[in-house]
């Protein structure tokens, strides 16, 4: 999905675009999905869970 822009984003991530300085892996999504499926978030309702390495956090 990101093959055409991978190099560009890797450079931006290395320069601090995201707090987690790497591109996400399928396992990262799998961990989030597994936690939801196990019911680990049983007190959360209507919540968006961002699994993006902090991409939505522009500055801390």
N, C-alpha and C positions, 0 to 999 in steps of 0.2 A: 504494500500500500504506500510506503514512503520511499521506495527505491530511488525515485527521481530526485528527491530532496534530502536524502539521508545524509550526504556529506555536508550539506549546508546546515542542517539541524545539529549534527554532531559537533560542528565547530561552534555553533551558538550555545549549545549545552556546555561544552568545555569552557566557554567564556562566562558562564554563570546564568544562562537563561532560566534554569531551573535549580532549586535547592539540591535535588538528587541529580548528580552530574553523570547521567547515563541515559541511554534510550531504553524504554521499557521492553520487557520480555514477555512472551506469552504466559510464563509462570507468574508474573506479577498480576495479571488479570485473573488467572486461575486462583490465586490465593484470595483475592477479593470475592470472587464468585463462591469459592468454597466456604468462606466465612459467613456469607449471606445464607447459603444453603444449610449450614450447620445451625443457624439461628443465633450466631454470635452478636447480632445487633437487634435483639428482641425488644429493646426499648426505643428503637428508632422507628419513626413513621414518616413517610413522605420525604425522605432524605435522599439527596443526591450524593453518591459516594464517588469522589474524584480519585481515580486511580491513574495519575498522570505524572508522578514524580515531582509534583509541586508546580506544574506548568501554569495552573490557574493563579498561583501566587506570584504576582509580578515583582513585588519587593517586600522584604521583611522589615 
